[in-house]
């Protein structure tokens, strides 16, 4: 049994990340990231229309994948504080740094807001324009005139009818043989005719009504969603998401760093309290990010599980990248004194639990849609069971994303050997890449070719290009941000607890 | 000794460090002997008068349950109020209600055990017992809903002379498997956990029937090193087996609804939403039972404010998750642009026969737990008790909202109806509470209500590094942790 580790033996200002030790990696990532991003957009400018559109999917795929890692970083930081956790103090700075990359994705996703890529990805924009146009056509002056004429006729008809009924009443009631019942009946007929006339008079068609009617007939599904799926709200949400997500991690990270410098307990309390309050905001933002960006790739499809599904994958894979980053940093001589095999063990367990959670959510979503077999829901899986996507899903998502890592991580030994665990973490990361790819890319062929083709030939090279470009920028920014503060929160009051973690 | 202004590393004040210290799970520095005496004392001494005051009416209510069951079997399921279109009435509402409550036990035991949440030790035993009794109550409903109770063995996949085979495509059949597996594993898990404590009770009993019975059930436990090694490995493996079971049972219960194409039932978030709801309702029931028990038997030093605080936080979390699911359902009923889905939710929240039930549910499950954002509310036992009971009611309403609300407004307006329970259903539901409480009170009477051996494991001196920590704290001028010399025994 080893002796306990006291914080007194650690330097007061923690451990600096000397980025000169990783200058090569940093340089390569900058060149790859910056260069390939530039190349991607230059190519985008010069390539023909369909390839441009298909590159929008590539870019979305790359941005979303790396953003899920950052989202996971925010989540683990929040969870750490909200649960008053002690184990993760020594790796918390890595989580914070990962989370703090979120503004990068705000910037990188901006090109997708341009009308070209935007309409290629989210068909509802075009469909909405068509719908609005249909509304305009339907409410054009001629249509309005015709409708008004029709309305005039119906009013006239109602007036005529009323007059006829009244005349009949007068005539009949004048005859001596009319019974009380007949008179009552006639009276009622008059009342009914008067009512119909009033209704007819009140329903004078307006241009707005006609426009709505035209829109409804043009695209009933989209018309019903117009309160949510419209340009203004969509752009506002885009800004809102990043304000919320970026704000959360900005506060948590800056408080954490301030605590390093001052040792002030206030920040510890702020981080705890703040995190509890931030959690619902985080959940709401991320849920609607994935609704807007991924679910709306096919605006007719929907699933209540969607937010949870993307969350599960993000948390899992951000834990995987944390494990991989930790091993790499330790191999470069960092964090040697504070991180122990116990931390690997606990991170391995969390990664394992999220492998299972992801599979649980993914399976439940698939299973319920498959079992109920309702047309508008099965669409999603039908596309993804067509052509090679079926083998892809079974091979990578069912076996690769669940069964193999599940079996691989069951043994305790595996989780305490850093290189083995890192291997599994990297495997999980690859599977997550393929998961995000599977979510986005199968939409591409059918969307861009009006359902004629599943695959756009050659587009996969741009997927890889975009992935490497965004990945390079991510790595570069991560390493730069890491050098801004101590590698672990050196004044955290739970640091000693974390050092002496026992599973 | 420490002074408030002692400055530690990095300018940290000693007093501040004390302020965030992990709270002790056993208060007042109780000794191991005290823990054994206090818990075994409940079983060994006469029960307080109030135990009888609670027990006798519970038994009478349980008798009412028996009566209604006999009446049901001898007359037919027509004595229940469910009929077309609401073919599933209180029977399934109450089944899901009780099954949900039956989740906290194994959750606390298994998941909190795997995640090394040491505070579980004071709660797990009673929560597990509660789980078993709740599952017993739940099991009654599907059993009797089949109408001909003597044919209930048809539920098991036993081929018979008439070649009746079960429909393996039906989630209702999976339910039978899931619940019976869960019950079996939960019983084993609970019993394995009881063995060391049963041996303690045996060793403290005088010769006689009591000693013989505890002796038999303690399976010859002597507390040797080898026994502990095997015991702990077995317990860990059972915890690992139970964890997926906790999730699977309520997921399968949710499939009963979600695999259908019925508006308001078919939604993909149902499995995790049901699991979160079950944990939510289960914790509320544990609090409802254990707040009086800890007061009555003087267990406040082991079942502390910290335990209640944690459970209140879990209720807040799971209640908010359930709220997320409610809101996602509403959002997708709008976003999905499906007329029937939208109508189902319109009937739930705007103008339908059971709109009142939706708001009862929403208030009890989502709004009322929000008070637990405030520490003061979590520390006030009355507030905790009242909110826990709101949650109990709210989780019942949730199932009620899901089931009759949807069925009462079928696709064909000509089939619309309104469901209300008959006296038989009401009496039967009250009867299950009688059965549940009777069993729980008998459990308190005959078995250790807190896991004695496990609570000893979370005492500060159980930490192998305890002397080192004490020395370090002393060096820093902080109050050393640890037991004081016992001055009096209760």
Interface residues (C-beta under 8 A of the other chain):
Chain A: X1 X3 X4 X6 X7 X8 X12 X86 X220 X221 X222 X224 X225 X227 X228 X262 X263 X264 X265 X268 X276 X280 X283 X287 X291 X300 X302 X303 X304 X305 X306 X307 X308 X356 X360 X361 X364 X365 X367 X368 X369 X371 X372 X373 X374 X376 X490 X491 X493 X494 X497 X500 X503
Chain B: X9 X10 X11 X12 X13 X16 X17 X19 X20 X22 X116 X244 X247 X251 X255 X258 X259 X260 X261 X266 X267 X268 X269 X270 X271 X272 X320 X324 X325 X328 X329 X331 X332 X334 X335 X336 X337 X338 X342 X373 X464 X465 X468 X469 X472
